[in-house]
Amino acid sequence: MNFVVRPVGFDDLAGLVDLAKQFNLLNLPGDKKVLTEKIERSVQSFSGELAKEKSEYLFVVEDIEEKLIVGSSLILAKHGTEEVPHSYFRVLKKDHFSQALGIGFIHQVLRFQLDFDGPTEIGGLLVDKIYRRRPEKLGKQISLSRFLYMATRPEKFESRVLCELTPPLTDENRSEFWEALGRRFTGLNYTEADLLSQTNKEFIESLFPVEDIYLCLLDSKARVVLGRVGESTKPAQHLLESIGFEYIDEVDPFDGGPHYGCEVKDILPIKRGQNLTLSTAKESHFSQRMLVATVGDDFKSVLSPCDVRGNEVVLPAKQRDILGLEVGQAVFVAPFDYDKKRSKE
């Protein structure tokens, strides 16, 4: 089968609704009206009609043969503005020592913070359950392809990137962290608060305490999930770590999920990517498997066998046709596989 990562279009609505209904995430719900608005915002973002703080880029993976939308991912160009700040808890340590008793404690505390000049954020990563575990690694493809778009259009994004990872939740989709903390300050249950925060975050700033919160005072169920990643999210965590992202001692104020971040220049698909020219050859040795993306207005990305020769790259005719390119045109090429140990060098 052949797959292509590309911007979402209006004709993708039905397929995107079917995909989103499998998961029904808050930032990508299986709601036709909401997804129509997201598609419209994405189309305007890709065409440059919206300011950075309003731009939201929605990518999809298409199974070309079956003409199906089988995956998605998002880039929020700027998460945190004067109008809608980015809220989070900074995780800090405080030392307390008693001279009289000769003992001391190092306490972890949470400090509520607001960022009015926030980073770029990535999210919305979905892959159709039927297409998971395929050798093409579609989740990895659509996750990494976003960075190829960012690499070729850096002016559209901030200099740092954030990803908020989902922590362990209960079988009833409840957050123990929210029950122990957020609910006591807002009176809302987890679902109500998270849904409201999608359109109005004022209640967070108004009701959350500005004083440090000592973790030792929270319920043990809340402490144990703080900064942890849920089982279904661990593959995404490992992928992010392999390309340079690290835990930045911040957690989500709703569920205590960890925030991972990286400077754009240090994200490996960007750092190790190359601008090359499409070439052809009588004999090619496609010894590498790489992500290849267009650099023009019509963004597309494919996973392809490659023969890199200096400043040129040779692709199989099928992948070249999927990208809609001819020999002599420019492409951005990035490795697909990364060694987690080498990424820290």
FENCORMO-V444216 format. One record per helix or strand of 3 or more residues. SS is the DSSP state (A for helix, B for strand). FROM is the first residue (numbers start at 1). LEN is the number of residues. If there is no record, write none. Layout:
ss->[SS;SS]
from->[FROM;FROM]
len->[LEN;LEN]
This chain:
ss->[B;A;A;A;B;B;B;B;B;A;A;A;B;A;A;A;A;A;A;A;B;B;A;A;B;B;B;B;A;B;A]
from->[3;10;32;52;56;68;86;103;120;129;138;154;160;176;182;190;202;215;220;231;246;258;264;268;274;288;300;312;317;330;342]
len->[5;12;15;3;8;9;13;13;8;3;15;3;5;5;5;8;6;3;6;12;6;6;3;4;6;7;10;4;7;6;3]
